[in-house]
Amino acid sequence: MPAPRKYPDELRERAVRMVLDALDDDSTSQRGVFRRVGERLGVNPETLRGWVRQRQIDAGERPGTTTVETERIRELEQEVRELRRANSILRTASAFFASVPD
């Protein structure tokens, strides 16, 4: 189960939109934009940078693993853990019944 989010989704969306708009409009550095928007909304600039980066990845503007792909990987890893556990139980049961005389 994922940890609860510290920031509401609405705040995340608004912050990302503000940064992207500022990057399109301003001639200021990226660092300045993240710092300024972060201070205005009470969000750490590095957290904000991560949100923007993930948005760009999801939009196909930057290489990386999308949110959908990350979730699918997480589900597949969980399934692999469950299957390995089931296989282990079956191997143990098989060895037990193979050693029991008729």
N, C-alpha and C positions, 0 to 999 in steps of 0.2 A: 504494500500500500504506500503510495507516495506521501511525502510529508506535506502538511498544509502549506499553502502559499502565504507568504508574508504580505504581499501586495495584491489587492483585488485586480481582476482581469481588466476592469474599466480603466484603472489607473495605468496599468501596463500599456494598454492600447493608446491611451491619450499621450503618454510619455513618448512612446515610439513615434507616433504621428508628429508630435512637436519637434522631435529631433530630426526626423526626415524632412520636415518642412524647413527647419532652420538650416539644415545642410544644403538644401536646394537654393534657399534665398540668400544666405549669409556668405560673406567672404571670410568669416572667422574660421579658425582651425577647428577640426573635429573635436579635439580635446576640450576646447572652450565651449563648444555647443553642449557636450555631454555634462560638463561641470555646471553650466548655467541652467540647463533644464533640470538637472538633478537637484540642484539647490532649490529651485522654484517649487518642485514637487516633493521634496524630501526623500529622494531616491539616490542611493550611492551611484556615482557616475560609472563605475565599472559594472554594476548590475545593469544599468541602463544600456551600456555598450553591448553587453551580452544579449539583451532583449532585441536590440536593433540588428545585431549580427544574425541572430536566429531568424528574425523576420526576413532579412535579405536572403538567407539560405532557403527558407520556405518559399520565397518568391522566385527562386532560381537565379537571383542576381549574384550569388556568391557560391562557391563550391562548399559542400559539406553535407552532413546528414540531416535531412529534414525532420521535423517533429513527428510526422506520420511514420517515417522509417524508423526513428528511434523507438517509438511506441511498439512497432511491429517486432523489432529486435528484442525488446524487453519481453514481449509475450512469448516469442520463440525460445528465449533463454529459460523462461519459467517452464515451458513445456519440456525442454530438454532435461531440466532438473527433475521434473516429475517422472519422466520416462526412465531416467537413470535410476531413480529410487525404486520404481516398480521392477526394473530388471534385476536390481540387487536383491529385492525380496524374492523374486521368482528363482534366481540362482540359488539362494539359501534354501528355499523350500525344495527345490529339485535335488540338491545335495542331501538334504535331510531324508527325503523319501527314497533316494537311491541307496542310502545306508541302512534303511530299515529292512530286516529280513522278512520274507513272506511267511 
